Amino acid sequence: MVGVDQVLEKLATVIDPDLKKDIVSMGMIKDLELNSGNLKFTLELTTPACPFNEEIEADVRKAVDELEGIEDFVMKVTAKVMEGRDLAADEVMSTVKNVIAVASGKGGVGKSTVALNLALALGKTGAKVGLLDADIYGPSIPLMLGMKDAGMQVKKNDDGIDLLEPVESNGIKVISFGFFAEQEHQAAIYRGPIISGILKQFLTQADWSNLDYLIVDLPPGTGDIPLTLAQTIPITGILVVTTPQEVASNVAVKAIGMFQKLNVPMLGVVENMSHFECSKCSEKHYIFGEGGAQKISEKYNLPFLGEIPLNSGIMKGSDLGKPIMLTQPDSPSAKAFTSSAKNIAAQCSIQAAKLQEEMQAEAPPST
């Protein structure tokens, strides 16, 4: 009769396509019970947004089917997002598993639109998501969410410390300088140190409790805000947004260079406004050129995580406070955001696996 060791040995032949490791060594098999040919266990995936979840589940069922002596099989499938950064090194944000900074070399590439819709796409998978609008000079997230009149509240935590309470929208926790009413029609005229202080407050004096992913929408360029973020908390990685034009991709590499100098991991590149697909003939038109993000990906050995097509619904939705992920979830653009979000979640899991390996290598040998 088949035993537990044989079952685990067979399950160990199932490899996570992203992590390149077997599901048993990754601890993805939980609560295994085997009694008189009746097998039961939980398959705990590394993120609900993994693009290969269905494939892994199918491979597990196939592996069990190949075992002799299994009369009945029950598998529960769950997901627990891995910690893609060193939480022990971050006392003030120790309940945020992954911090993803969305950057661009220049303005006008749709970075905030990408950040918002990616956050919504991750939230739709069941992950707990936060969105920090870190563009103090030009906050746009409140407008895109239709929340210009929302106000920030302050509450005390269990220790009596005042914390900013994020505004919730469609299950996403959101903080933006644009929520402060006095800034709606005024320019934020502040020097770098003050701007850095505001960002630190948004990061460390806010109730970002129990998040799987915190998306940080950075201002364009390589100024004080990106530097402050990188130097304040551990970051899972940077997502670079660009457009197909060579002028945009040439500037995007400067942002890549800055974060590489700061030893911040790079998650990959997303190309926005990649092409326009004709609704009548389905032909793709590359209005702004072709292959800018792909060239960056190949030159810097970064994952190419997705391309977002042009869609008038994205622009209208941003102006009206109705993101396309919510209003047109079956549109090509929304599907592209969903695909990109899954690829980004996979890269976070890869970073988490690397972090685990580094921590195990640094740990003193057991006696």
C-alpha positions as CSV (number, residue, x, y, z in Angstrom):
1,M,0.0,0.0,0.0
2,V,1.2,3.5,-0.8
3,G,2.7,5.4,2.1
4,V,3.1,9.1,2.9
5,D,6.8,9.1,1.8
6,Q,5.8,7.8,-1.6
7,V,3.1,10.4,-1.9
8,L,5.5,13.2,-1.0
9,E,8.1,11.8,-3.4
10,K,5.6,11.8,-6.2
11,L,4.4,15.3,-5.4
12,A,8.0,16.5,-5.4
13,T,8.0,15.9,-9.2
14,V,5.7,18.9,-9.6
15,I,7.8,22.0,-10.2
16,D,6.6,25.6,-9.8
17,P,7.3,27.2,-13.2
18,D,8.3,30.5,-11.7
19,L,10.3,29.5,-8.7
20,K,11.9,26.5,-10.5
21,K,11.5,24.5,-7.3
22,D,9.3,21.5,-6.3
23,I,6.1,22.2,-4.4
24,V,7.1,19.9,-1.5
25,S,10.4,21.7,-0.7
26,M,8.6,25.0,-1.0
27,G,6.2,23.9,1.7
28,M,3.2,24.2,-0.5
29,I,1.7,20.8,0.7
30,K,-0.1,21.3,4.0
31,D,-2.0,19.0,6.4
32,L,-1.4,15.8,4.4
33,E,-3.5,12.8,5.6
34,L,-3.3,9.3,4.2
35,N,-5.6,6.6,5.6
36,S,-6.4,3.3,3.9
37,G,-5.9,4.8,0.5
38,N,-7.8,8.0,1.3
39,L,-5.6,11.0,0.6
40,K,-6.3,14.5,1.7
41,F,-4.1,17.6,1.8
42,T,-4.0,21.4,1.2
43,L,-2.1,22.9,-1.8
44,E,-1.0,26.4,-0.6
45,L,0.0,28.4,-3.6
46,T,2.5,31.3,-3.2
47,T,0.1,34.0,-4.3
48,P,-3.6,34.0,-5.5
49,A,-2.3,36.0,-8.6
50,C,0.2,33.4,-9.8
51,P,-0.2,33.0,-13.6
52,F,0.6,29.3,-13.2
53,N,-1.9,28.4,-10.4
54,E,-4.2,26.3,-12.6
55,E,-1.2,24.6,-14.2
56,I,0.3,23.6,-10.8
57,E,-3.1,22.4,-9.6
58,A,-3.5,20.2,-12.7
59,D,0.0,18.8,-12.4
60,V,-0.7,17.9,-8.7
61,R,-3.9,16.0,-9.7
62,K,-2.0,14.2,-12.5
63,A,0.8,13.2,-10.1
64,V,-1.7,11.8,-7.6
65,D,-3.6,9.9,-10.4
66,E,-0.3,8.1,-11.2
67,L,0.0,6.8,-7.6
68,E,-1.3,3.2,-7.1
69,G,-3.5,2.5,-4.1
70,I,-5.2,5.9,-3.8
71,E,-8.9,5.2,-3.5
72,D,-10.1,8.7,-2.8
73,F,-8.5,12.1,-3.1
74,V,-9.5,15.5,-1.7
75,M,-7.4,18.6,-2.3
76,K,-8.1,22.0,-0.9
77,V,-6.4,24.9,-2.8
78,T,-5.5,28.1,-1.0
79,A,-2.9,30.8,-1.4
80,K,-0.6,32.6,1.0
81,V,1.4,35.5,-0.4
82,M,5.1,35.1,0.3
83,E,7.1,37.9,2.0
84,G,9.2,39.5,-0.7
85,R,11.2,41.7,1.7
86,D,12.9,41.5,5.0
87,L,10.1,42.3,7.5
88,A,12.4,41.9,10.4
89,A,14.4,44.9,9.1
90,D,11.3,47.1,8.9
91,E,9.8,47.7,12.3
92,V,7.2,50.3,11.2
93,M,5.8,48.4,8.2
94,S,6.3,44.8,9.4
95,T,2.8,43.7,8.2
96,V,3.3,44.6,4.5
97,K,4.6,41.5,2.7
98,N,5.6,43.2,-0.5
99,V,6.3,46.8,-1.5
100,I,6.2,47.4,-5.3
101,A,7.4,50.8,-6.5
102,V,6.1,51.8,-9.9
103,A,8.6,54.2,-11.6
104,S,9.2,55.9,-14.9
105,G,12.0,57.9,-16.4
106,K,9.6,60.7,-17.6
107,G,6.1,61.9,-17.3
108,G,3.3,61.2,-19.7
109,V,3.8,57.4,-20.0
110,G,0.6,56.6,-18.0
111,K,2.5,55.4,-14.9
112,S,-0.3,56.3,-12.4
113,T,-2.9,54.7,-14.6
114,V,-0.8,51.5,-14.7
115,A,-0.2,51.6,-11.0
116,L,-3.9,52.0,-10.2
117,N,-5.2,49.3,-12.5
118,L,-2.5,46.9,-11.4
119,A,-3.5,47.4,-7.8
120,L,-7.2,46.8,-8.7
121,A,-6.2,43.7,-10.7
122,L,-4.2,42.2,-7.8
123,G,-7.1,43.0,-5.5
124,K,-9.5,41.1,-7.7
125,T,-7.5,37.9,-7.2
126,G,-8.2,38.1,-3.5
127,A,-4.9,39.6,-2.4
128,K,-4.9,42.4,0.2
129,V,-3.7,45.5,-1.6
130,G,-2.7,49.1,-0.8
131,L,-1.9,52.0,-3.1
132,L,0.3,54.9,-2.1
133,D,0.2,57.9,-4.4
134,A,3.7,59.2,-3.8
135,D,3.6,61.9,-6.4
136,I,3.3,64.8,-3.9
137,Y,3.6,67.5,-6.6
138,G,1.0,66.0,-8.9
139,P,-1.3,63.5,-7.1
140,S,-3.7,62.0,-9.6
141,I,-5.0,58.8,-7.9
142,P,-8.0,60.6,-6.2
143,L,-9.3,61.9,-9.5
144,M,-8.8,58.5,-11.2
145,L,-10.8,56.8,-8.4
146,G,-13.5,59.5,-8.3
147,M,-12.6,60.4,-4.7
148,K,-11.5,64.0,-5.0
149,D,-13.8,64.9,-2.0
150,A,-12.5,62.1,0.2
151,G,-10.7,63.3,3.3
152,M,-7.9,61.6,5.3
153,Q,-8.7,60.6,8.9
154,V,-6.3,60.1,11.8
155,K,-6.9,57.4,14.4
156,K,-5.0,56.0,17.4
157,N,-3.7,52.5,17.3
158,D,-3.6,50.1,20.3
159,D,-0.5,51.9,21.6
160,G,-2.2,55.3,21.5
161,I,-0.1,56.5,18.5
162,D,-1.8,58.6,15.8
163,L,-1.9,57.0,12.4
164,L,-3.3,58.1,9.1
165,E,-6.2,55.9,8.1
166,P,-6.1,55.0,4.4
167,V,-9.3,55.6,2.3
168,E,-10.8,52.4,1.0
169,S,-11.9,52.1,-2.6
170,N,-13.0,48.8,-4.2
171,G,-11.2,46.9,-1.4
172,I,-8.0,48.8,-2.0
173,K,-6.4,50.9,0.8
174,V,-5.4,54.3,-0.6
175,I,-3.3,57.2,0.6
176,S,-2.6,60.3,-1.5
177,F,-1.6,63.9,-0.8
178,G,-4.6,64.8,-3.1
179,F,-6.9,63.7,-0.3
180,F,-6.0,66.9,1.6
181,A,-8.7,69.3,0.5
182,E,-6.5,72.4,0.7
183,Q,-4.3,70.9,-2.0
184,E,-7.0,70.4,-4.7
185,H,-6.4,73.7,-6.4
186,Q,-3.0,74.7,-5.1
187,A,0.5,73.8,-6.2
188,A,2.6,71.9,-3.7
189,I,5.5,74.3,-3.4
190,Y,7.9,72.4,-1.1
191,R,11.6,71.7,-1.1
192,G,13.0,68.2,-1.2
193,P,13.4,67.6,2.6
194,I,9.7,68.5,3.2
195,I,8.6,66.3,0.4
196,S,10.7,63.5,1.8
197,G,9.2,64.0,5.2
198,I,5.6,63.8,3.8
199,L,6.5,60.5,2.1
200,K,8.0,59.1,5.3
201,Q,4.8,60.0,7.1
202,F,2.7,58.2,4.5
203,L,4.9,55.2,4.8
204,T,5.6,54.9,8.5
205,Q,2.7,56.7,10.2
206,A,-0.2,55.1,8.4
207,D,-2.3,52.1,9.1
208,W,-1.0,49.8,6.3
209,S,-1.9,46.7,8.3
210,N,-1.8,43.2,6.9
211,L,-1.2,43.9,3.2
212,D,0.0,41.4,0.7
213,Y,1.1,44.1,-1.8
214,L,1.6,47.9,-1.4
215,I,1.8,49.6,-4.8
216,V,3.7,52.9,-4.6
217,D,3.1,55.2,-7.5
218,L,6.3,57.2,-7.7
219,P,6.7,60.6,-9.4
220,P,8.6,60.4,-12.7
221,G,12.3,60.8,-12.8
222,T,15.1,60.2,-10.2
223,G,14.5,62.8,-7.6
224,D,14.0,63.0,-3.8
225,I,10.9,60.7,-3.6
226,P,12.4,57.6,-5.2
227,L,15.6,58.1,-3.1
228,T,13.6,58.5,0.1
229,L,11.6,55.4,-0.6
230,A,14.6,53.3,-1.3
231,Q,16.4,54.5,1.9
232,T,13.4,54.4,4.2
233,I,12.1,50.8,3.9
234,P,13.1,47.5,2.3
235,I,11.4,47.2,-1.1
236,T,10.5,44.0,-2.9
237,G,11.2,45.5,-6.2
238,I,10.8,48.2,-8.9
239,L,8.4,48.1,-11.8
240,V,9.4,50.4,-14.7
241,V,6.7,51.7,-16.9
242,T,7.6,53.0,-20.4
243,T,6.0,53.5,-23.8
244,P,7.3,52.2,-27.2
245,Q,8.9,55.5,-28.2
246,E,12.7,55.5,-28.1
247,V,12.7,58.8,-26.3
248,A,10.7,57.3,-23.4
249,S,12.7,54.1,-23.3
250,N,16.0,56.0,-23.3
251,V,14.9,58.0,-20.2
252,A,13.5,54.9,-18.5
253,V,16.9,53.4,-18.3
254,K,18.0,56.2,-16.1
255,A,15.5,55.2,-13.5
256,I,16.7,51.6,-13.8
257,G,20.3,52.8,-13.3
258,M,19.4,54.7,-10.2
259,F,17.7,51.8,-8.5
260,Q,20.5,49.4,-9.5
261,K,23.0,51.7,-7.8
262,L,20.8,51.7,-4.7
263,N,20.8,47.9,-4.8
264,V,17.0,47.7,-5.1
265,P,15.7,44.7,-7.0
266,M,14.1,45.2,-10.4
267,L,10.8,43.3,-11.0
268,G,10.7,44.1,-14.7
269,V,9.2,46.4,-17.4
270,V,5.6,47.1,-18.5
271,E,5.0,48.8,-21.8
272,N,2.0,51.1,-21.8
273,M,0.2,52.5,-24.9
274,S,1.8,49.5,-26.7
275,H,-0.5,49.4,-29.7
276,F,-4.0,50.2,-30.8
277,E,-6.2,47.2,-31.8
278,C,-8.9,48.0,-34.4
279,S,-12.3,46.9,-33.1
280,K,-13.5,46.2,-36.6
281,C,-10.5,44.3,-38.2
282,S,-8.6,43.4,-35.0
283,E,-5.4,44.6,-36.7
284,K,-2.7,46.1,-34.4
285,H,-1.4,49.5,-35.1
286,Y,1.8,50.6,-33.4
287,I,1.1,54.3,-33.2
288,F,4.0,55.2,-31.0
289,G,6.6,52.8,-32.4
290,E,7.3,49.2,-31.4
291,G,9.5,47.3,-29.0
292,G,10.8,50.0,-26.7
293,A,10.2,48.0,-23.5
294,Q,11.3,44.7,-25.1
295,K,14.7,46.4,-25.9
296,I,15.1,47.5,-22.3
297,S,14.2,44.0,-21.1
298,E,16.8,42.4,-23.3
299,K,19.5,45.0,-22.7
300,Y,19.2,44.9,-18.9
301,N,18.1,41.3,-18.5
302,L,14.8,42.3,-16.9
303,P,11.5,40.4,-17.2
304,F,9.1,41.9,-19.8
305,L,5.9,41.7,-17.7
306,G,3.3,42.9,-20.1
307,E,2.1,45.4,-22.7
308,I,-1.0,47.5,-22.3
309,P,-2.8,48.5,-25.5
310,L,-4.3,51.9,-26.2
311,N,-8.0,52.2,-25.3
312,S,-10.1,55.3,-25.1
313,G,-11.9,53.8,-22.2
314,I,-8.7,54.0,-20.1
315,M,-8.5,57.8,-20.7
316,K,-12.2,58.4,-20.1
317,G,-12.2,56.2,-17.1
318,S,-9.3,58.1,-15.5
319,D,-11.0,61.4,-16.0
320,L,-14.3,60.2,-14.7
321,G,-13.0,58.3,-11.8
322,K,-14.0,54.9,-13.3
323,P,-10.9,52.7,-13.9
324,I,-11.1,50.4,-16.8
325,M,-10.5,47.4,-14.5
326,L,-13.9,48.1,-13.0
327,T,-15.9,49.4,-15.9
328,Q,-14.7,47.2,-18.7
329,P,-13.2,44.1,-17.1
330,D,-13.4,42.0,-20.3
331,S,-11.7,44.6,-22.5
332,P,-8.3,43.9,-24.0
333,S,-6.7,46.6,-21.8
334,A,-8.2,45.1,-18.6
335,K,-7.1,41.6,-19.6
336,A,-3.6,43.0,-20.2
337,F,-3.6,44.6,-16.8
338,T,-4.7,41.3,-15.2
339,S,-2.0,39.4,-17.1
340,S,0.7,42.0,-16.1
341,A,-0.5,41.9,-12.5
342,K,-0.1,38.1,-12.3
343,N,3.4,38.4,-13.8
344,I,4.3,41.0,-11.2
345,A,3.0,38.8,-8.4
346,A,5.1,35.9,-9.8
347,Q,8.2,38.2,-9.7
348,C,7.4,39.1,-6.1
349,S,7.3,35.3,-5.2
350,I,10.7,34.9,-7.0
351,Q,12.2,37.7,-4.9
352,A,10.7,36.1,-1.8
353,A,12.3,32.7,-2.6
354,K,15.7,34.4,-3.1
355,L,15.3,36.2,0.2
356,Q,14.5,32.9,1.9
357,E,17.6,31.3,0.4
358,E,19.8,34.2,1.5
359,M,18.5,34.1,5.1
360,Q,19.0,30.3,5.2
361,A,22.6,30.7,4.0
362,E,23.3,33.4,6.6
363,A,21.8,31.5,9.4
364,P,24.3,29.8,11.8
365,P,24.5,26.0,11.5
366,S,22.3,24.1,13.8
367,T,24.1,22.0,16.5
